[in-house]
Amino acid sequence: MSKNNSQDKSELLKKLNLQQIEAVKHLNGPALVVAGPGSGKTRVLTHRVAYLIKEKKIPEANILCVTFTNKAADEIKSRVSVLLSNNQESSKLPWSGTFHSICSKILRKDGINIEIPPSYVIYDTDDSSDVIKGILKDFGIDSKRFHPKAVWETISSAKSELVPPLDYEGYAQGYYQRTVAKVYPEYQKRLKDNNALDFDDLLFETVRLFDEIPHILEKYQNLFKYILVDEYQDTNKAQYILTKQLSNSHKNIFVVGDMSQAIYSFRGADFRNILNFQKDYPEAKIYNLEQNYRSTQNILDAAKNVIKNNSTHIPLDLWTENEGGEKVVVFSGGTDKEEISFVINEITNQISLGKSFGDVAVLYRTNAQSRAMEEALIKNNIPYRIFGGVRFYSRKEIKDIVAYLRVIHNPKDSVSWKRIINIPPRGIGQKTMEKLKEGKWDIEEVEKVSKLPLSKWIKSKEALSTNELMDIVLNDTGYIKWLDDGAEEALSRVENVKELRSVASLFVNLEDFLENISLIENTEKPSDVKNTNSVTLLTVHSAKGLEFGVVFIIGMEEGLFPHAQSIGEAQDLEEERRLCYVAITRAKEKVYLTNAKSRLYFGNIQANLPSRFLLEIPSKLIDFKGINFTNYFGNHFKSTSDNDFLDDLDLNRNFFKWE
């Protein structure tokens, strides 16, 4: 039965349910809207903005609406404009945008009060890395040991925590951070000399402006009479302090978010901001959006049973008018090949039942997992796209290692030589490159210039397996050490190279391995055009905010999902569980959770334990498929109240090492 309120006469409120109406009509004082997945949070935000303008006659210039992406900001403006279409003037919302765009606008107007001229330029990640690269060189710091991008990320984290350059040294622990403490002040000096700010400075300096110049803060407090913040669970300290500064006088702050969807701690997001909202604002009104417009009740119940195992979350009783629905399919294959084969068969089956390829998504915890799925889709002529990422064999690190192996197979391959002669950097200039090219990449000359043991590699290729040869190349070049530069995406890149090693282990000789890759690359290219009717492959992090009719979540095993690096720490494990919650709630009609008892993992066969998240879903919600579950999962599914198996799993985990 619908919980919509049909008695409210306002046109703006007609299509909202009772919980949404209460939130939209909130006027003064702090409010937290806890918005479950698929509960219409964007609708609440846009309708509240329109309600303030149309019903309460609040000028648009007095409304600050902050989002995390330009896409979200544009969507809010567009929707509000439609809602106000009966008005003579369409909505412009001059203060609707991302944190960074809002802060930039403020600094252009008033940054001069803290010696930031309005003509400043904004440096992106590459610009900042170049500045740091110059500092490392001038300071005699080894850029191989202290990679510019990794140093920038450390400085970025400090700024997000509002730690200024001169204070950072007091927080620095260990040799790495103490070295960064030397770079940080010089980095800020050079930015100032260049009349530049980086993205973190936009927030950092705005907070400083409000701190140091009270009348400027008062000006914006008076301007922004109503403040709305989207995805509040994803705010970092700088964003949190900024919103507190602006709302401190009138407390008209309206935040929307979901603690259970806080999955970006690695970017500095602090879920405590939403968890402690009532402590910060004791008079706050709480509105829970619990009606889901996306998923079936079975899907919601599965997700709720997973997330309730977190000690830090704001509970929501998610419900939907789309009652029942199909059970969650849990498939366990004997091997990863069986798992992938099952997914392919089920995709084909869904298409035969009337679904389109665009209705289907395959989610995975790490980028490296896409490789096996991509190859299977190509082999079965199923169109696919990688959302928010790059196809496996097009990733830079994969192309680098394949290029190394190609020059071993064919030392005259000039295209591959051009790619890797300076990877990792060897200081080989353009003139030397031209000479090597003119000499048709003579082995002796290449070895002399690059110090690469090419002759040894060529001799070894007949005696060694392909993955053994790859190991020698990685070791001799120091490629993995160079790749693992401490930057945010370093782990993912290293895992991709290790996954390539898994592929190599399937081939007896190098020639067959390289031919296989060439065939895959050539098969991929025709479908490279954007095609909305394609199966979507994406990481769980990339899936947030999206929805699909049918969702496969692969690799549901201990060490994969939850990730090996998260198992040891309670707070990291809880974030993994939130990731699982997000993954399950992407599905509208059907969810498949798949795993394998053994998996070819980074070139080795691994025996796997089932993910603990599978064990948190009651058996009455599950349709079991695959290998014998009593043997694999123990007696857990005989009684949903029996937790002995989880205890056994923890005991077994003490003796289980994920390499």
C-alpha positions as CSV (number, residue, x, y, z in Angstrom):
1,M,0.0,0.0,0.0
2,S,1.3,3.4,-1.0
3,K,2.3,5.8,1.8
4,N,1.9,8.9,-0.5
5,N,0.0,11.8,0.9
6,S,-2.7,12.7,-1.6
7,Q,-4.3,15.4,0.5
8,D,-1.5,18.0,0.1
9,K,-2.7,20.5,-2.5
10,S,0.7,21.9,-3.5
11,E,1.6,21.0,-7.0
12,L,5.2,20.6,-5.9
13,L,4.3,18.0,-3.4
14,K,1.8,15.9,-5.4
15,K,4.2,13.1,-6.5
16,L,6.1,12.8,-3.2
17,N,5.5,10.3,-0.4
18,L,4.8,11.3,3.1
19,Q,8.5,11.1,4.3
20,Q,9.6,13.1,1.3
21,I,7.0,15.8,1.9
22,E,8.0,16.2,5.5
23,A,11.6,16.7,4.5
24,V,10.8,19.1,1.6
25,K,8.6,21.3,3.9
26,H,11.3,21.6,6.5
27,L,12.0,25.3,6.7
28,N,14.2,26.6,9.5
29,G,16.8,25.0,11.7
30,P,19.2,22.0,11.0
31,A,17.9,18.9,9.3
32,L,19.4,15.5,8.4
33,V,17.7,13.5,5.6
34,V,18.9,9.9,5.8
35,A,18.2,8.7,2.3
36,G,18.4,5.0,1.6
37,P,19.4,3.8,-1.8
38,G,16.8,4.4,-4.5
39,S,14.7,6.5,-2.1
40,G,14.5,9.7,-4.2
41,K,17.1,11.9,-2.5
42,T,17.7,14.1,-5.6
43,R,13.9,14.5,-5.8
44,V,13.8,15.7,-2.2
45,L,16.7,18.2,-2.8
46,T,15.2,19.6,-6.0
47,H,11.7,19.9,-4.6
48,R,12.9,21.6,-1.4
49,V,14.8,24.2,-3.5
50,A,11.7,24.7,-5.6
51,Y,9.5,24.8,-2.5
52,L,11.7,27.5,-0.9
53,I,11.6,29.6,-4.0
54,K,8.0,29.1,-5.1
55,E,6.1,28.7,-1.8
56,K,8.3,30.6,0.7
57,K,9.5,33.3,-1.7
58,I,13.1,32.8,-0.9
59,P,15.3,34.5,-3.5
60,E,17.5,32.1,-5.5
61,A,20.6,34.0,-4.6
62,N,20.0,33.2,-0.9
63,I,20.1,29.4,-1.4
64,L,23.4,27.6,-1.4
65,C,23.1,24.0,-2.8
66,V,26.4,22.0,-2.7
67,T,27.0,18.8,-4.5
68,F,30.0,16.6,-5.2
69,T,30.0,16.5,-9.0
70,N,29.2,19.0,-11.8
71,K,26.8,16.4,-13.2
72,A,24.8,16.4,-10.0
73,A,24.8,20.2,-9.8
74,D,23.6,20.5,-13.4
75,E,20.8,17.9,-12.7
76,I,19.6,19.9,-9.7
77,K,19.5,23.1,-11.7
78,S,17.7,21.4,-14.6
79,R,15.1,19.7,-12.4
80,V,14.4,22.9,-10.3
81,S,14.0,24.8,-13.6
82,V,11.3,22.3,-14.7
83,L,9.5,22.5,-11.4
84,L,9.4,26.3,-11.6
85,S,8.5,26.3,-15.3
86,N,5.2,28.1,-14.6
87,N,7.1,31.0,-13.2
88,Q,8.0,33.8,-15.6
89,E,11.7,33.4,-15.0
90,S,13.4,30.0,-15.1
91,S,15.7,29.0,-12.2
92,K,19.3,30.0,-12.4
93,L,20.5,29.0,-8.9
94,P,23.7,31.1,-9.0
95,W,25.0,29.4,-5.9
96,S,24.4,25.7,-6.8
97,G,27.6,23.8,-7.6
98,T,30.4,21.6,-6.2
99,F,32.3,22.6,-3.1
100,H,35.3,23.6,-5.4
101,S,33.2,25.7,-7.8
102,I,31.5,27.6,-4.9
103,C,34.8,28.2,-3.1
104,S,36.4,29.4,-6.3
105,K,33.6,31.9,-6.8
106,I,34.0,33.2,-3.2
107,L,37.8,33.5,-3.6
108,R,37.5,35.4,-6.9
109,K,35.3,37.9,-5.1
110,D,37.0,38.2,-1.7
111,G,40.3,36.3,-1.7
112,I,42.1,39.5,-2.1
113,N,41.5,40.0,1.7
114,I,44.0,37.2,2.3
115,E,46.3,38.2,-0.6
116,I,44.8,35.9,-3.2
117,P,44.3,38.0,-6.3
118,P,41.2,37.3,-8.4
119,S,43.3,36.4,-11.4
120,Y,44.7,33.2,-9.9
121,V,44.9,30.1,-12.0
122,I,43.8,26.6,-10.8
123,Y,46.4,23.8,-11.1
124,D,45.2,20.3,-11.8
125,T,46.9,17.1,-10.6
126,D,49.5,17.1,-13.5
127,D,50.4,20.8,-12.9
128,S,50.9,20.2,-9.2
129,S,53.0,17.1,-9.8
130,D,55.2,19.1,-12.2
131,V,55.8,21.7,-9.5
132,I,56.6,19.0,-6.9
133,K,58.9,17.3,-9.5
134,G,60.9,20.5,-9.7
135,I,61.1,20.9,-6.0
136,L,62.4,17.3,-5.5
137,K,65.1,17.9,-8.1
138,D,66.1,21.2,-6.5
139,F,66.2,19.7,-3.0
140,G,68.2,16.6,-4.2
141,I,65.3,14.2,-3.3
142,D,65.1,11.0,-5.2
143,S,61.9,11.2,-7.3
144,K,61.9,7.4,-7.8
145,R,61.6,7.0,-4.0
146,F,59.4,10.0,-3.5
147,H,57.1,10.0,-6.6
148,P,55.8,13.5,-7.3
149,K,52.1,12.3,-7.5
150,A,52.4,10.4,-4.3
151,V,53.9,13.4,-2.5
152,W,51.1,15.6,-3.9
153,E,48.5,13.2,-2.6
154,T,50.1,13.3,0.9
155,I,50.0,17.2,0.7
156,S,46.4,17.0,-0.6
157,S,45.4,14.8,2.4
158,A,47.0,17.4,4.8
159,K,45.1,20.2,3.2
160,S,41.8,18.2,3.4
161,E,42.5,18.0,7.1
162,L,43.2,21.7,7.2
163,V,46.9,21.2,8.2
164,P,48.9,24.2,7.0
165,P,52.6,23.7,5.7
166,L,54.3,24.9,8.9
167,D,52.2,22.7,11.1
168,Y,52.6,19.6,9.1
169,E,56.1,18.9,10.4
170,G,54.6,18.4,13.9
171,Y,52.2,15.7,12.5
172,A,54.8,14.0,10.3
173,Q,55.7,10.4,11.3
174,G,58.6,8.5,9.7
175,Y,61.1,9.4,7.1
176,Y,58.6,9.7,4.2
177,Q,56.3,12.2,5.9
178,R,59.2,14.2,7.3
179,T,60.5,14.5,3.8
180,V,57.1,15.7,2.6
181,A,57.2,18.2,5.4
182,K,60.2,19.8,3.7
183,V,58.4,19.9,0.3
184,Y,55.0,21.2,1.4
185,P,56.1,24.8,2.4
186,E,58.1,25.2,-0.8
187,Y,55.2,23.8,-2.9
188,Q,52.9,26.5,-1.4
189,K,55.5,29.2,-2.0
190,R,55.9,28.2,-5.7
191,L,52.1,28.1,-6.1
192,K,51.9,31.7,-4.7
193,D,54.8,32.8,-7.0
194,N,52.8,31.5,-9.9
195,N,49.6,33.1,-8.8
196,A,48.1,29.6,-8.6
197,L,45.9,27.5,-6.3
198,D,45.4,23.7,-6.5
199,F,42.0,22.2,-6.0
200,D,42.5,21.6,-2.3
201,D,43.5,25.2,-1.8
202,L,40.1,26.3,-3.0
203,L,38.6,24.9,0.2
204,F,41.5,25.4,2.4
205,E,41.9,29.1,1.6
206,T,38.1,29.7,1.8
207,V,38.1,28.3,5.3
208,R,41.1,30.5,6.1
209,L,39.4,33.5,4.6
210,F,36.3,33.0,6.9
211,D,38.6,32.3,9.9
212,E,40.7,35.4,9.5
213,I,38.3,38.0,8.1
214,P,35.1,37.7,10.2
215,H,33.1,40.4,8.3
216,I,33.6,38.4,5.1
217,L,32.2,35.3,6.8
218,E,29.3,37.3,8.1
219,K,28.6,38.6,4.6
220,Y,28.2,35.0,3.3
221,Q,26.3,33.9,6.3
222,N,23.8,36.6,5.5
223,L,23.8,35.8,1.9
224,F,23.3,32.0,2.3
225,K,20.1,31.9,4.3
226,Y,19.4,28.3,3.4
227,I,22.2,25.7,2.9
228,L,21.7,22.3,1.3
229,V,24.5,19.7,1.1
230,D,24.2,16.5,-0.9
231,E,26.1,13.2,-0.1
232,Y,27.0,14.5,3.4
233,Q,28.6,11.2,4.3
234,D,31.3,11.9,1.7
235,T,32.5,15.2,3.2
236,N,36.0,15.6,4.4
237,K,37.2,17.9,7.3
238,A,37.6,21.0,5.1
239,Q,34.1,20.6,3.7
240,Y,32.6,19.9,7.1
241,I,34.2,23.0,8.7
242,L,33.2,25.1,5.7
243,T,29.5,24.2,6.1
244,K,29.7,24.7,9.8
245,Q,31.2,28.2,9.3
246,L,28.5,29.2,6.9
247,S,25.5,27.8,8.9
248,N,26.8,28.8,12.3
249,S,24.6,32.0,12.7
250,H,21.2,30.7,11.4
251,K,21.7,26.9,11.6
252,N,19.6,26.6,8.4
253,I,21.6,23.6,7.2
254,F,19.8,20.8,5.4
255,V,22.1,17.8,4.6
256,V,21.2,14.6,2.7
257,G,23.2,11.4,2.9
258,D,23.4,7.8,4.0
259,M,26.0,6.5,6.4
260,S,25.6,3.0,4.9
261,Q,26.8,4.3,1.5
262,A,30.0,5.9,2.9
263,I,32.6,4.3,0.7
264,Y,35.2,7.0,0.0
265,S,37.4,7.1,3.1
266,F,40.5,6.6,0.9
267,R,39.7,10.0,-0.5
268,G,39.6,11.6,2.9
269,A,35.8,11.3,3.4
270,D,34.8,11.0,7.1
271,F,31.5,9.3,7.8
272,R,31.6,10.6,11.3
273,N,30.4,13.9,9.9
274,I,27.0,12.4,9.2
275,L,27.1,10.1,12.2
276,N,27.6,13.0,14.6
277,F,25.2,15.5,12.9
278,Q,22.9,15.4,15.9
279,K,25.8,16.1,18.3
280,D,26.8,19.1,16.2
281,Y,23.2,20.3,16.0
282,P,21.2,18.9,19.0
283,E,18.0,20.6,17.7
284,A,18.2,18.9,14.3
285,K,15.2,17.3,12.8
286,I,15.8,13.8,11.3
287,Y,13.9,12.6,8.2
288,N,14.3,9.0,7.1
289,L,13.6,8.2,3.5
290,E,12.9,4.5,3.6
291,Q,10.6,3.8,0.6
292,N,12.7,2.4,-2.2
293,Y,11.7,3.0,-5.8
294,R,14.3,0.8,-7.4
295,S,14.6,-2.7,-6.0
296,T,12.4,-5.6,-5.0
297,Q,11.8,-6.4,-1.3
298,N,14.0,-9.5,-1.5
299,I,16.9,-7.4,-2.8
300,L,16.4,-4.8,0.0
301,D,16.1,-7.5,2.7
302,A,19.4,-9.1,1.5
303,A,21.1,-5.7,1.7
304,K,19.7,-4.9,5.1
305,N,20.8,-8.2,6.5
306,V,24.4,-7.5,5.4
307,I,24.6,-3.9,6.6
308,K,23.1,-4.5,10.0
309,N,26.4,-6.3,10.9
310,N,28.1,-2.9,11.0
311,S,28.4,-1.4,14.4
312,T,28.6,2.2,12.9
313,H,25.5,2.8,10.8
314,I,22.2,4.6,10.9
315,P,19.6,1.9,10.5
316,L,16.8,2.3,7.9
317,D,13.8,0.0,7.4
318,L,13.9,0.0,3.6
319,W,10.6,-1.1,2.0
320,T,9.1,-1.0,-1.4
321,E,5.7,-1.4,-3.1
322,N,7.5,-3.8,-5.4
323,E,7.0,-6.7,-2.9
324,G,8.7,-10.0,-3.1
325,G,10.7,-10.5,-6.3
326,E,13.1,-13.2,-7.3
327,K,15.5,-14.6,-4.7
328,V,19.2,-13.5,-4.7
329,V,21.1,-16.1,-6.7
330,V,24.3,-17.3,-5.0
331,F,26.5,-19.4,-7.3
332,S,29.7,-21.1,-6.2
333,G,31.9,-22.6,-8.9
334,G,34.7,-25.1,-8.4
335,T,37.0,-22.7,-10.3
336,D,37.0,-19.2,-11.6
337,K,36.4,-20.5,-15.1
338,E,33.2,-22.1,-13.9
339,E,32.1,-18.9,-12.2
340,I,32.7,-16.8,-15.4
341,S,31.0,-19.5,-17.5
342,F,27.9,-19.3,-15.2
343,V,27.8,-15.5,-15.6
344,I,28.0,-15.7,-19.4
345,N,25.2,-18.4,-19.5
346,E,23.0,-16.3,-17.2
347,I,23.5,-13.1,-19.2
348,T,22.5,-15.1,-22.4
349,N,19.5,-16.5,-20.5
350,Q,18.4,-13.0,-19.4
351,I,18.6,-11.8,-23.0
352,S,16.4,-14.7,-24.1
353,L,13.9,-13.6,-21.5
354,G,13.6,-10.2,-23.0
355,K,16.3,-8.2,-21.2
356,S,18.7,-6.0,-23.3
357,F,22.4,-6.0,-22.8
358,G,22.1,-2.5,-21.4
359,D,20.0,-3.9,-18.5
360,V,22.9,-6.0,-17.3
361,A,25.9,-5.0,-15.1
362,V,28.9,-7.0,-13.8
363,L,30.4,-5.5,-10.6
364,Y,33.8,-6.4,-9.1
365,R,35.9,-5.2,-6.2
366,T,39.1,-4.6,-8.1
367,N,39.9,-3.5,-11.6
368,A,42.1,-6.6,-12.3
369,Q,39.0,-8.8,-12.1
370,S,37.6,-7.3,-15.4
371,R,40.2,-9.2,-17.5
372,A,38.6,-12.7,-17.3
373,M,35.1,-11.2,-17.8
374,E,36.2,-9.2,-20.8
375,E,37.7,-12.1,-22.5
376,A,34.6,-14.3,-22.0
377,L,32.3,-11.6,-23.3
378,I,34.5,-11.1,-26.4
379,K,34.6,-14.9,-27.0
380,N,30.8,-15.1,-26.8
381,N,30.2,-12.0,-29.0
382,I,28.5,-10.1,-26.2
383,P,28.9,-6.3,-26.4
384,Y,30.3,-4.6,-23.3
385,R,31.7,-1.3,-22.0
386,I,33.9,-0.4,-19.1
387,F,32.2,2.3,-17.1
388,G,34.6,4.8,-15.6
389,G,37.7,2.9,-16.6
390,V,39.8,1.4,-19.3
391,R,39.6,-2.0,-20.9
392,F,42.1,-4.4,-19.4
393,Y,44.5,-4.7,-22.4
394,S,44.4,-1.0,-23.0
395,R,45.6,-0.1,-19.5
396,K,49.0,1.6,-19.6
397,E,50.8,-0.9,-17.3
398,I,49.5,-3.8,-19.3
399,K,50.6,-2.3,-22.6
400,D,54.0,-1.6,-21.1
401,I,54.7,-5.2,-20.0
402,V,53.3,-6.6,-23.3
403,A,55.7,-4.3,-25.1
404,Y,58.6,-5.7,-23.2
405,L,57.6,-9.2,-24.1
406,R,57.1,-8.2,-27.7
407,V,60.7,-6.9,-28.1
408,I,62.0,-10.2,-26.6
409,H,60.0,-12.1,-29.2
410,N,60.9,-9.6,-31.9
411,P,63.8,-7.2,-31.1
412,K,63.1,-5.2,-34.3
413,D,59.7,-4.1,-33.0
414,S,60.2,-0.3,-33.1
415,V,56.7,0.5,-31.9
416,S,57.2,-1.5,-28.7
417,W,60.8,-0.1,-28.2
418,K,59.5,3.5,-28.4
419,R,57.0,2.6,-25.7
420,I,59.3,1.1,-23.2
421,I,62.9,2.3,-23.8
422,N,62.3,5.0,-21.2
423,I,59.9,3.1,-19.0
424,P,60.9,3.1,-16.1
425,P,62.7,6.4,-16.8
426,R,66.3,5.9,-18.0
427,G,67.2,9.4,-19.1
428,I,67.4,8.4,-22.8
429,G,67.0,11.5,-25.0
430,Q,65.4,12.0,-28.3
431,K,68.7,12.0,-30.3
432,T,69.7,8.7,-28.8
433,M,66.3,7.3,-29.6
434,E,66.7,8.4,-33.2
435,K,70.2,6.6,-33.4
436,L,68.7,3.4,-32.0
437,K,65.9,3.6,-34.6
438,E,68.4,4.2,-37.4
439,G,70.4,1.2,-36.2
440,K,67.2,-0.8,-36.4
441,W,67.3,-1.4,-32.6
442,D,70.5,-3.4,-32.7
443,I,70.6,-5.6,-29.6
444,E,74.1,-4.6,-28.5
445,E,73.4,-0.9,-28.9
446,V,70.1,-1.1,-27.1
447,E,71.8,-3.0,-24.2
448,K,74.6,-0.4,-24.1
449,V,72.2,2.6,-24.0
450,S,69.4,1.1,-21.8
451,K,71.4,-1.3,-19.6
452,L,68.6,-3.8,-20.3
453,P,69.8,-7.5,-20.4
454,L,68.0,-8.1,-23.7
455,S,70.3,-10.9,-24.8
456,K,69.7,-12.8,-21.5
457,W,65.9,-12.4,-22.0
458,I,66.0,-13.7,-25.5
459,K,68.1,-16.7,-24.5
460,S,65.7,-17.4,-21.6
461,K,62.5,-17.4,-23.6
462,E,62.9,-20.9,-24.9
463,A,63.8,-22.4,-21.5
464,L,61.3,-20.5,-19.4
465,S,57.5,-20.4,-19.2
466,T,55.9,-17.1,-20.2
467,N,55.1,-16.1,-16.6
468,E,58.6,-17.0,-15.5
469,L,60.0,-14.8,-18.3
470,M,57.6,-12.0,-17.2
471,D,58.9,-12.3,-13.6
472,I,62.5,-11.9,-14.9
473,V,61.5,-8.8,-16.9
474,L,59.7,-7.3,-13.9
475,N,62.6,-8.0,-11.6
476,D,65.4,-6.7,-14.0
477,T,63.6,-3.5,-14.9
478,G,62.3,-2.7,-11.4
479,Y,58.9,-2.0,-13.1
480,I,56.8,-3.1,-10.1
481,K,58.8,-0.9,-7.7
482,W,58.5,2.0,-10.1
483,L,54.7,1.4,-10.6
484,D,54.0,1.1,-6.9
485,D,54.7,4.8,-6.3
486,G,52.5,5.3,-3.3
487,A,49.8,7.1,-5.3
488,E,46.1,6.3,-4.8
489,E,45.8,4.0,-7.9
490,A,49.1,2.3,-7.4
491,L,47.7,-0.9,-5.8
492,S,45.2,-1.3,-8.7
493,R,47.9,-0.9,-11.3
494,V,50.1,-3.5,-9.6
495,E,47.2,-5.9,-9.3
496,N,46.6,-5.5,-13.1
497,V,50.2,-6.5,-13.8
498,K,49.8,-9.5,-11.5
499,E,46.6,-10.4,-13.3
500,L,48.5,-10.4,-16.6
501,R,50.8,-12.9,-15.0
502,S,47.7,-15.1,-14.5
503,V,47.0,-14.9,-18.2
504,A,50.7,-15.7,-19.0
505,S,50.6,-18.8,-16.9
506,L,48.0,-20.3,-19.2
507,F,50.4,-20.3,-22.2
508,V,53.4,-22.6,-22.7
509,N,55.3,-20.3,-25.0
510,L,55.6,-16.5,-25.5
511,E,54.5,-16.5,-29.1
512,D,51.0,-18.0,-28.3
513,F,50.6,-15.6,-25.4
514,L,51.3,-12.6,-27.6
515,E,49.1,-13.8,-30.4
516,N,46.2,-14.3,-28.0
517,I,46.5,-10.7,-26.8
518,S,46.7,-9.4,-30.3
519,L,43.5,-11.3,-31.2
520,I,41.7,-9.9,-28.2
521,E,42.9,-6.4,-28.9
522,N,41.7,-6.6,-32.5
523,T,38.4,-8.1,-31.5
524,E,37.8,-5.3,-29.0
525,K,38.3,-2.4,-31.4
526,P,35.1,-2.6,-33.5
527,S,32.9,-2.3,-30.3
528,D,34.9,0.6,-28.9
529,V,32.2,3.0,-30.0
530,K,29.9,4.1,-27.3
531,N,27.0,1.6,-27.2
532,T,24.3,2.0,-24.6
533,N,23.1,-1.5,-25.4
534,S,26.1,-3.2,-23.9
535,V,26.8,-5.1,-20.7
536,T,28.4,-2.7,-18.3
537,L,31.5,-3.8,-16.4
538,L,32.5,-1.6,-13.4
539,T,34.0,-1.5,-10.0
540,V,31.7,-1.3,-7.0
541,H,33.1,2.2,-6.3
542,S,32.1,3.3,-9.8
543,A,28.6,1.9,-9.5
544,K,27.4,4.2,-6.7
545,G,24.5,6.2,-7.9
546,L,23.7,3.9,-10.8
547,E,21.1,1.2,-11.3
548,F,20.6,-1.8,-13.5
549,G,17.9,-4.4,-14.0
550,V,20.2,-7.3,-13.5
551,V,23.4,-7.2,-11.4
552,F,26.2,-9.7,-11.1
553,I,28.7,-9.2,-8.3
554,I,31.6,-11.5,-8.9
555,G,34.5,-12.7,-6.8
556,M,32.6,-12.9,-3.5
557,E,35.4,-14.4,-1.6
558,E,37.5,-13.6,1.5
559,G,40.5,-11.6,0.3
560,L,38.7,-10.3,-2.8
561,F,35.5,-9.0,-1.4
562,P,36.2,-8.1,1.4
563,H,39.6,-7.1,0.1
564,A,42.6,-8.6,1.7
565,Q,43.9,-5.2,2.9
566,S,40.7,-4.6,4.8
567,I,40.2,-7.8,6.7
568,G,42.6,-6.9,9.6
569,E,41.0,-3.6,10.6
570,A,37.4,-3.3,11.9
571,Q,36.7,0.1,10.4
572,D,38.1,-1.0,7.0
573,L,36.0,-4.2,7.1
574,E,32.9,-2.1,7.8
575,E,33.6,0.0,4.7
576,E,33.9,-3.2,2.7
577,R,30.5,-4.2,4.0
578,R,29.1,-0.8,3.0
579,L,30.5,-1.4,-0.4
580,C,28.6,-4.7,-0.6
581,Y,25.5,-2.9,0.5
582,V,25.9,-0.4,-2.3
583,A,26.6,-3.2,-4.8
584,I,23.5,-5.2,-3.9
585,T,21.2,-2.1,-4.0
586,R,22.2,-1.2,-7.6
587,A,19.8,-4.0,-8.8
588,K,16.2,-3.4,-9.7
589,E,15.1,-6.9,-10.4
590,K,17.7,-9.6,-9.9
591,V,21.1,-10.0,-8.1
592,Y,23.7,-12.7,-8.6
593,L,26.5,-13.1,-6.1
594,T,29.1,-15.4,-7.5
595,N,32.4,-16.9,-6.2
596,A,34.8,-19.8,-6.9
597,K,36.2,-22.4,-4.6
598,S,39.6,-22.0,-6.3
599,R,40.9,-19.2,-8.5
600,L,43.8,-18.5,-10.7
601,Y,45.0,-15.5,-8.8
602,F,48.1,-13.6,-9.9
603,G,49.5,-16.7,-11.6
604,N,48.8,-19.1,-8.7
605,I,45.9,-21.4,-7.9
606,Q,44.4,-20.2,-4.7
607,A,41.9,-22.0,-2.5
608,N,39.2,-19.5,-1.4
609,L,36.8,-19.1,1.5
610,P,33.4,-17.7,0.7
611,S,32.9,-14.0,1.5
612,R,31.5,-13.4,5.0
613,F,28.9,-11.1,3.4
614,L,27.3,-14.1,1.7
615,L,26.9,-15.7,5.1
616,E,25.1,-12.7,6.4
617,I,22.2,-13.1,4.0
618,P,19.4,-15.5,5.4
619,S,19.0,-18.7,3.4
620,K,15.3,-17.9,2.8
621,L,16.3,-15.1,0.5
622,I,18.8,-17.2,-1.5
623,D,18.5,-19.4,-4.6
624,F,21.6,-21.6,-4.3
625,K,23.4,-22.8,-7.4
626,G,26.7,-24.5,-8.1
627,I,28.8,-26.8,-6.0
628,N,27.5,-28.6,-2.9
629,F,26.7,-25.9,-0.3
630,T,26.8,-28.1,2.8
631,N,30.4,-29.0,2.0
632,Y,31.5,-25.5,1.0
633,F,29.5,-23.3,3.4
634,G,29.2,-25.8,6.3
635,N,25.8,-25.9,8.2
636,H,25.3,-22.1,8.3
637,F,22.4,-22.1,5.9
638,K,20.5,-24.8,7.8
639,S,19.6,-22.2,10.4
640,T,19.9,-18.5,10.0
641,S,20.2,-18.0,13.7
642,D,23.2,-20.3,14.0
643,N,26.4,-18.2,14.0
644,D,28.8,-21.1,14.6
645,F,29.9,-21.2,11.0
646,L,31.1,-17.6,11.2
647,D,33.1,-18.5,14.2
648,D,34.6,-21.4,12.3
649,L,35.4,-19.1,9.4
650,D,37.3,-16.8,11.7
651,L,39.2,-19.7,13.1
652,N,40.0,-21.0,9.6
653,R,41.1,-17.5,8.5
654,N,43.9,-17.5,11.0
655,F,45.5,-20.3,8.9
656,F,44.6,-18.9,5.5
657,K,47.0,-16.5,3.8
658,W,46.1,-14.5,0.7
659,E,49.2,-14.1,-1.3
